[in-house]
Structures are given as C-alpha cells and as structure tokens.
Amino acid sequence: MSAVEGIWQSYSQPVSLESPTGLKIAHKGKIGRVLSMLPESDGVTQHDCYPWHTRLSGSIKTLRDEGLLISTELEGEFRHARYRLHTPGTVIIHRDSTGAGQ
C-alpha cells in the first residue's frame, strides 16, 4: 500500500470519543482523524495536519458544537492557533476487522 492509499484508508476508519460524563462522539474522515490526534498530543496545529487537512478550524468548530471542550492558544510570532482537548474521555479507533481488500 502506498502512503497516499494509507492516508485515504485512515479517513474511512470511524473514530469515537467516549467521556465519563456520557458524551459520545463519532466521526470518520478528516474530523475523525483530528479527533484521534487531539488527546494524543500536546495540542494540534494546522501545521500538524498538512497536507491532508487545510482548514483545521472548521473541524474544531464541529467538535466544539458537539460538546467537546477545546481551547485555542495563539502562539509564535505569527500567532498560529494550537488546539487542546480538555474533555476527559477515551478515544477508540474502530479498525476494519474484515481483512484487507474485502
């Protein structure tokens, strides 16, 4: 599988976040990939998402609208945004269990 095929395959894997408060959010595609990155890092910037996502702020707004607490911190000389997840929970990446090519 090429790198490009791997990126597109990762878009199709659903990602969910389940919070102890009962909040459950599931996405696939770009928003799902961003959802999987948020708790695993010290925040996510637009630079972290190139070249597969060119408008990170739109995905962050969608996740906020669904109830996630995500802060925006402006940093650096050019004031780029770093988004950090503050909602506790577990992220689950639902892998295809049918096998490759099926």
TORKOL-4160 file (C-alpha; in steps of 0.2 Angstrom, whole numbers, padded with zeros to 4 digits, m for minus):
102
<pt num="1" X="0000" Y="0000" Z="0000"/>
<pt num="2" X="0007" Y="0017" Z="m0005"/>
<pt num="3" X="0007" Y="0032" Z="0008"/>
<pt num="4" X="m0007" Y="0040" Z="m0001"/>
<pt num="5" X="m0018" Y="0024" Z="0000"/>
<pt num="6" X="m0014" Y="0023" Z="0018"/>
<pt num="7" X="m0020" Y="0041" Z="0021"/>
<pt num="8" X="m0036" Y="0038" Z="0012"/>
<pt num="9" X="m0039" Y="0022" Z="0021"/>
<pt num="10" X="m0037" Y="0030" Z="0038"/>
<pt num="11" X="m0051" Y="0043" Z="0033"/>
<pt num="12" X="m0063" Y="0028" Z="0032"/>
<pt num="13" X="m0060" Y="0022" Z="0049"/>
<pt num="14" X="m0073" Y="0028" Z="0062"/>
<pt num="15" X="m0066" Y="0036" Z="0077"/>
<pt num="16" X="m0076" Y="0039" Z="0093"/>
<pt num="17" X="m0073" Y="0048" Z="0110"/>
<pt num="18" X="m0082" Y="0042" Z="0125"/>
<pt num="19" X="m0082" Y="0053" Z="0140"/>
<pt num="20" X="m0086" Y="0048" Z="0158"/>
<pt num="21" X="m0100" Y="0061" Z="0158"/>
<pt num="22" X="m0109" Y="0051" Z="0145"/>
<pt num="23" X="m0104" Y="0061" Z="0130"/>
<pt num="24" X="m0101" Y="0050" Z="0115"/>
<pt num="25" X="m0095" Y="0057" Z="0098"/>
<pt num="26" X="m0091" Y="0048" Z="0082"/>
<pt num="27" X="m0083" Y="0053" Z="0066"/>
<pt num="28" X="m0073" Y="0047" Z="0051"/>
<pt num="29" X="m0064" Y="0057" Z="0038"/>
<pt num="30" X="m0054" Y="0072" Z="0042"/>
<pt num="31" X="m0064" Y="0076" Z="0058"/>
<pt num="32" X="m0061" Y="0058" Z="0064"/>
<pt num="33" X="m0043" Y="0060" Z="0061"/>
<pt num="34" X="m0042" Y="0076" Z="0071"/>
<pt num="35" X="m0052" Y="0068" Z="0085"/>
<pt num="36" X="m0039" Y="0054" Z="0086"/>
<pt num="37" X="m0025" Y="0067" Z="0086"/>
<pt num="38" X="m0031" Y="0079" Z="0100"/>
<pt num="39" X="m0029" Y="0068" Z="0116"/>
<pt num="40" X="m0013" Y="0060" Z="0109"/>
<pt num="41" X="m0003" Y="0076" Z="0108"/>
<pt num="42" X="0001" Y="0092" Z="0117"/>
<pt num="43" X="m0011" Y="0101" Z="0106"/>
<pt num="44" X="m0014" Y="0101" Z="0087"/>
<pt num="45" X="m0009" Y="0115" Z="0075"/>
<pt num="46" X="m0013" Y="0117" Z="0057"/>
<pt num="47" X="0005" Y="0113" Z="0053"/>
<pt num="48" X="0002" Y="0096" Z="0061"/>
<pt num="49" X="m0012" Y="0092" Z="0048"/>
<pt num="50" X="m0004" Y="0097" Z="0031"/>
<pt num="51" X="m0006" Y="0091" Z="0018"/>
<pt num="52" X="m0022" Y="0081" Z="0021"/>
<pt num="53" X="m0032" Y="0095" Z="0030"/>
<pt num="54" X="m0031" Y="0113" Z="0026"/>
<pt num="55" X="m0045" Y="0120" Z="0037"/>
<pt num="56" X="m0042" Y="0113" Z="0054"/>
<pt num="57" X="m0053" Y="0127" Z="0062"/>
<pt num="58" X="m0068" Y="0121" Z="0054"/>
<pt num="59" X="m0066" Y="0103" Z="0061"/>
<pt num="60" X="m0063" Y="0111" Z="0078"/>
<pt num="61" X="m0079" Y="0121" Z="0077"/>
<pt num="62" X="m0089" Y="0105" Z="0073"/>
<pt num="63" X="m0081" Y="0096" Z="0088"/>
<pt num="64" X="m0085" Y="0110" Z="0099"/>
<pt num="65" X="m0103" Y="0111" Z="0093"/>
<pt num="66" X="m0105" Y="0093" Z="0098"/>
<pt num="67" X="m0099" Y="0097" Z="0116"/>
<pt num="68" X="m0081" Y="0095" Z="0117"/>
<pt num="69" X="m0071" Y="0107" Z="0127"/>
<pt num="70" X="m0056" Y="0113" Z="0116"/>
<pt num="71" X="m0046" Y="0128" Z="0120"/>
<pt num="72" X="m0037" Y="0139" Z="0107"/>
<pt num="73" X="m0020" Y="0146" Z="0112"/>
<pt num="74" X="m0011" Y="0158" Z="0100"/>
<pt num="75" X="0007" Y="0156" Z="0100"/>
<pt num="76" X="0023" Y="0161" Z="0090"/>
<pt num="77" X="0027" Y="0177" Z="0080"/>
<pt num="78" X="0014" Y="0174" Z="0068"/>
<pt num="79" X="0001" Y="0170" Z="0081"/>
<pt num="80" X="m0004" Y="0152" Z="0075"/>
<pt num="81" X="m0018" Y="0143" Z="0084"/>
<pt num="82" X="m0014" Y="0127" Z="0095"/>
<pt num="83" X="m0030" Y="0117" Z="0099"/>
<pt num="84" X="m0030" Y="0107" Z="0115"/>
<pt num="85" X="m0044" Y="0095" Z="0121"/>
<pt num="86" X="m0050" Y="0097" Z="0139"/>
<pt num="87" X="m0064" Y="0085" Z="0139"/>
<pt num="88" X="m0059" Y="0069" Z="0148"/>
<pt num="89" X="m0063" Y="0053" Z="0139"/>
<pt num="90" X="m0056" Y="0038" Z="0129"/>
<pt num="91" X="m0053" Y="0038" Z="0110"/>
<pt num="92" X="m0057" Y="0022" Z="0101"/>
<pt num="93" X="m0051" Y="0020" Z="0083"/>
<pt num="94" X="m0063" Y="0006" Z="0075"/>
<pt num="95" X="m0052" Y="m0004" Z="0064"/>
<pt num="96" X="m0059" Y="m0014" Z="0049"/>
<pt num="97" X="m0060" Y="m0032" Z="0056"/>
<pt num="98" X="m0065" Y="m0040" Z="0039"/>
<pt num="99" X="m0047" Y="m0040" Z="0032"/>
<pt num="100" X="m0038" Y="m0031" Z="0019"/>
<pt num="101" X="m0046" Y="m0030" Z="0002"/>
<pt num="102" X="m0063" Y="m0036" Z="0007"/>
